[in-house]
Amino acid sequence: MERCEELQRIIDGYVAKRLSENLNETLVNLTDCIKENKYEFTDDCIGIISPTYNWGLPSIVKEFLERTEFHTSYLYLISTYGTTPGASDAQARRLIKGKVSAFYSVKMPC
Ligand SMILES: Cc1cc2nc3c(=O)[nH]c(=O)nc-3n(C[C@H](O)[C@H](O)[C@H](O)COP(=O)(O)O)c2cc1C
């Protein structure tokens, strides 16, 4: 149940939706990727948007990043958070194969 709620929150990510609409980019749902066994992505620019859970990335996001190959010249990560994104940046840089071009954090309203 806890995992389902975690997945739902990631699916419903407000920042990811707004960003994809404004940049006219394709929004790819992490849970769909896992269901479809899709762990390789190629594009000019790839962004990963994740909430902060327990001072870092949710475990499902960490597992996904560890398995996935990103082929891009610009890879960025955005962590949404309530009080602090904590170790999200460091965890992503450790797990992602290749260079992380930028890290952003967005404080969500309480
Ligand atoms: C289980 C859980 C753990 C969380 N842990 C943190 C945390 O450690 N630090 C923090 O700033 N926010 C924490 N939050 C708040 C979320 O990061 C915030 O609600 C999220 O960024 C909003 O993402 P959404 O748009 O996908 O719902 C936590 C939320 C939940 C549900």
The ligand as an ORCA input file, in Angstrom:
! r2SCAN-3c Opt
* xyz 0 1
  C       6.626      9.763      2.565
  C       7.040     11.208      2.340
  C       8.299     11.631      2.734
  C       8.693     12.951      2.528
  N       9.938     13.356      2.913
  C      10.317     14.635      2.686
  C      11.630     15.092      3.094
  O      12.453     14.365      3.637
  N      11.964     16.389      2.841
  C      11.087     17.264      2.248
  O      11.447     18.425      2.069
  N       9.848     16.858      1.833
  C       9.447     15.578      2.050
  N       8.202     15.162      1.649
  C       7.335     16.113      0.904
  C       7.445     15.862     -0.602
  O       8.770     15.998     -1.069
  C       6.556     16.840     -1.387
  O       5.248     16.661     -0.973
  C       6.702     16.514     -2.850
  O       7.851     17.145     -3.337
  C       5.499     16.909     -3.694
  O       5.613     16.113     -4.848
  P       4.366     15.773     -5.809
  O       4.117     17.007     -6.611
  O       4.857     14.637     -6.651
  O       3.224     15.405     -4.941
  C       7.793     13.867      1.875
  C       6.532     13.417      1.467
  C       6.147     12.117      1.702
  C       4.763     11.675      1.245
*
